[in-house]
Amino acid sequence: MIPETYIVRIYRRTGGAQPQIAGSIETPGGAFCAGFASLTELIAILGTPKPYLQPLAPSNASASSEVMPYRQENAEG
């Protein structure tokens, strides 16, 4: 098995009875990326990344490093 390296960014994490997590995962250098909206999706991406990771468009390269603020009014439940 060949080791792989990914950058995982967590943008939102909530606790409680049903914890939720959301963020993005990308390869070093930002060539490929994917978003996830749950821990299940993150595990699926890490398990078999090829179907999920998409090439990052050059025009979006600077936007990928920008962190969007979490706003309570956007939270579910």
C-alpha positions in Angstrom: 0.0 0.0 0.0 1.4 3.4 -1.0 0.9 6.2 1.6 -1.2 9.1 0.4 -1.4 12.6 1.8 -4.5 14.8 2.0 -5.3 18.2 3.5 -8.6 18.1 5.3 -10.3 21.4 6.2 -13.1 21.3 8.7 -15.5 24.3 8.2 -18.3 23.3 10.5 -18.5 20.9 13.4 -21.4 20.5 15.8 -21.8 18.3 18.9 -24.8 16.8 20.5 -26.7 13.6 19.9 -26.1 13.7 16.2 -22.7 15.3 15.6 -22.2 16.8 12.2 -19.1 17.8 10.3 -18.5 19.6 7.0 -15.5 20.6 5.0 -13.2 19.9 2.1 -10.4 17.5 1.3 -7.6 18.1 -1.2 -4.3 16.9 -2.4 -1.2 18.8 -1.5 -0.8 21.6 -4.0 -4.5 21.8 -4.5 -4.6 19.9 -7.7 -7.7 17.8 -6.7 -10.4 18.4 -4.2 -13.8 17.3 -2.9 -16.3 18.6 -0.4 -18.0 16.6 2.3 -21.1 17.2 4.4 -20.8 14.4 6.9 -18.3 12.0 8.6 -19.7 9.2 6.4 -18.9 11.2 3.2 -15.3 12.0 4.5 -14.7 8.3 5.3 -16.0 7.3 1.8 -13.7 9.8 0.1 -10.7 8.6 2.1 -11.6 4.9 1.4 -11.7 5.4 -2.4 -10.7 8.9 -3.3 -10.5 8.6 -7.1 -14.3 8.8 -7.8 -14.7 11.8 -5.5 -11.6 14.0 -6.1 -12.1 16.4 -9.0 -9.5 18.7 -10.6 -9.6 22.2 -9.1 -10.2 24.8 -11.8 -7.3 27.4 -11.9 -9.7 30.3 -11.3 -10.9 28.7 -8.1 -7.4 28.1 -6.7 -7.4 31.2 -4.5 -10.9 30.6 -3.3 -10.1 27.2 -1.9 -7.8 28.7 0.7 -10.5 31.1 1.8 -12.4 30.0 5.0 -16.1 30.8 5.0 -17.3 31.9 8.4 -19.8 29.6 10.2 -23.1 31.3 10.9 -25.5 29.9 13.4 -28.6 30.7 11.3 -27.4 28.3 8.6 -27.2 25.4 11.0 -29.8 22.7 10.8 -31.9 21.6 13.7 
